[in-house]
């Protein structure tokens, strides 16, 4: 850890804002969750980037919410 | 400048010839987990105890440490219930991995005369909760209890044995410091604890990164618990299980609470970094797969309570074979049998 913990403090405060940004993207999060959950059904296989499209939508919504908030950006 | 260069070159040359320093460090880390061909079954090193001490110290020093105490308070009060259930008074008791003393604050001076609190984190011992029983705080590791044989009437342990590397040895130590006819009452996290978090992280990591690494530490299974207690020498075992479900607004709040409790992962094989994308994906999966009606997400804490006694001649033993006087077939007439017994007395 650095001497005064400035970097750590900054990163933690950004992380603490995650839940409210996520709450602003409820629909995209639900869509991503449903996609992943569908792959856990019998006969489905979860591979890398199976739900990449839904995740991109979630991520862009999340980044937009983060930009809008006073904290400013991911 | 020349001297500095010389020193640097020396350091690079000191490991075994041909082995780069980076690989040496990786191999040391890997050997922390026992290899399948190890000679001694006790050479288990799953958790970094030093890091666990640092995490507990950090958690105890937080400005609002009390708001993360809810789980340990609840389990502490249930263990105190079990102590009251035993119709005996204990003059000397030990709390292994006490944290801030969650069990002792529910007990009274008649039941327990004096309490020894043992923990590996000194900050937790410094902030011990107010209680009426006289206590002595000792800084010690759960696997290396610094007490003589046959010292304590009662040993309790609440939610700290799941970070112990060598659990058989820790239980043997507890058995050692107990007096004959002494009792050990413990609570440990069980296999289903935090399964929602484990599954969400697993699925999200697989989808985002193509593989996954363990983020939730391994817990003991209930069958193993019985065997472990028996192997340590305890008699008359009782193991029962309880599930506490706590609702959180989301996955991030759950992880923050776990960190505030001092329950962060400290296994050697933990991955040092959790990507933001993976965290986001896991929170979305958690919310979708496990959410309640009101939008909160549950987290399950499965707790195993175990009671074991140290052998003493006065304890009831199984009767001799063939000494039965009534048969199970007469169970329907048990009222008559009991009244007959009373009359004959």
HADDOCK unambig.tbl for C-alpha pairs under 7 A between the chains (distance, minus, plus):
assign (segid A and resid 19 and name CA) (segid B and resid 252 and name CA) 6.49 0.50 0.50
assign (segid A and resid 29 and name CA) (segid B and resid 284 and name CA) 4.86 0.50 0.50
assign (segid A and resid 30 and name CA) (segid B and resid 284 and name CA) 6.54 0.50 0.50
assign (segid A and resid 30 and name CA) (segid B and resid 288 and name CA) 5.57 0.50 0.50
assign (segid A and resid 32 and name CA) (segid B and resid 284 and name CA) 6.80 0.50 0.50
assign (segid A and resid 33 and name CA) (segid B and resid 284 and name CA) 5.51 0.50 0.50
assign (segid A and resid 33 and name CA) (segid B and resid 285 and name CA) 4.22 0.50 0.50
assign (segid A and resid 33 and name CA) (segid B and resid 288 and name CA) 5.10 0.50 0.50
assign (segid A and resid 33 and name CA) (segid B and resid 289 and name CA) 6.80 0.50 0.50
assign (segid A and resid 34 and name CA) (segid B and resid 288 and name CA) 6.59 0.50 0.50
assign (segid A and resid 37 and name CA) (segid B and resid 289 and name CA) 6.76 0.50 0.50
assign (segid A and resid 46 and name CA) (segid B and resid 207 and name CA) 6.48 0.50 0.50
assign (segid A and resid 47 and name CA) (segid B and resid 206 and name CA) 6.59 0.50 0.50
assign (segid A and resid 47 and name CA) (segid B and resid 207 and name CA) 5.73 0.50 0.50
assign (segid A and resid 47 and name CA) (segid B and resid 210 and name CA) 6.44 0.50 0.50
assign (segid A and resid 48 and name CA) (segid B and resid 206 and name CA) 6.06 0.50 0.50
assign (segid A and resid 48 and name CA) (segid B and resid 207 and name CA) 4.39 0.50 0.50
assign (segid A and resid 48 and name CA) (segid B and resid 208 and name CA) 5.78 0.50 0.50
assign (segid A and resid 48 and name CA) (segid B and resid 209 and name CA) 6.18 0.50 0.50
assign (segid A and resid 48 and name CA) (segid B and resid 210 and name CA) 4.53 0.50 0.50
assign (segid A and resid 49 and name CA) (segid B and resid 207 and name CA) 5.40 0.50 0.50
assign (segid A and resid 49 and name CA) (segid B and resid 208 and name CA) 5.87 0.50 0.50
assign (segid A and resid 50 and name CA) (segid B and resid 207 and name CA) 6.28 0.50 0.50
